[in-house]
Amino acid sequence: MAEAHSAVAFSFSVTHEGVNAHFDREVLNLIWLSGVRSWRKRLNRLMNNIRCGIYPASMSSLVVSVGTLTSLYYGGYDPTLGFIPLLQSHLPSGGLGKGLSVSIAGITIWSTTIFAVRNLLKLLFAYKGN
């Protein structure tokens, strides 16, 4: 029974002098640290799911793709065939809208390419020649 009493983080007692509350800071700190550890594991699991979910590519390829598209667009060439001006018409005008539309277009092109490559790999690995 001693273990159960040491696991109690706080206790209240009502006496004729009023209400007394006793907090065990060590146990409360352990509870806090377990919550932090749980959220850290959850965040790491999310990052691992993102990293593994974009299988044929990596996050650095996304950065290279968006950077290349941005440099081409600001260099005066539109490789998206009018997709960026279409996005700009729906976003706020100015530099922020322009940069955001180029980034959205780059992410869209990158994710479409990755989706196509992933499905192509599925088809190739599922082939059972006759």
CORZI-V816906 format. One record per backbone hydrogen bond with DSSP energy under -0.5 kcal/mol. CO is the residue of the C=O (numbers start at 1). NH is the residue of the N-H. If there is no record, write none. Layout:
co->CO nh->NH
co->CO nh->NH
//
This chain:
co->1 nh->5
co->2 nh->6
co->3 nh->7
co->5 nh->8
co->9 nh->24
co->11 nh->22
co->13 nh->15
co->13 nh->20
co->15 nh->18
co->18 nh->15
co->20 nh->13
co->22 nh->11
co->23 nh->25
co->24 nh->28
co->25 nh->29
co->26 nh->30
co->27 nh->31
co->28 nh->32
co->29 nh->33
co->30 nh->34
co->31 nh->35
co->32 nh->36
co->33 nh->37
co->34 nh->38
co->35 nh->39
co->36 nh->40
co->37 nh->41
co->38 nh->42
co->39 nh->43
co->40 nh->44
co->41 nh->45
co->42 nh->46
co->43 nh->47
co->44 nh->48
co->45 nh->49
co->46 nh->50
co->47 nh->51
co->48 nh->52
co->49 nh->53
co->50 nh->54
co->52 nh->55
co->54 nh->57
co->58 nh->62
co->59 nh->63
co->60 nh->64
co->61 nh->65
co->62 nh->66
co->63 nh->67
co->64 nh->68
co->65 nh->69
co->66 nh->70
co->67 nh->71
co->68 nh->72
co->69 nh->73
co->70 nh->74
co->71 nh->75
co->72 nh->77
co->73 nh->76
co->77 nh->79
co->78 nh->81
co->80 nh->83
co->82 nh->86
co->83 nh->87
co->84 nh->88
co->85 nh->89
co->86 nh->90
co->87 nh->90
co->87 nh->91
co->94 nh->98
co->95 nh->99
co->96 nh->100
co->97 nh->101
co->98 nh->102
co->99 nh->103
co->100 nh->104
co->101 nh->105
co->102 nh->106
co->103 nh->107
co->104 nh->108
co->105 nh->109
co->106 nh->110
co->107 nh->111
co->108 nh->112
co->109 nh->113
co->110 nh->114
co->111 nh->115
co->112 nh->116
co->113 nh->117
co->114 nh->118
co->115 nh->119
co->116 nh->120
co->117 nh->121
co->118 nh->122
co->119 nh->123
co->120 nh->124
co->121 nh->125
co->122 nh->126
co->123 nh->127
co->124 nh->127
//
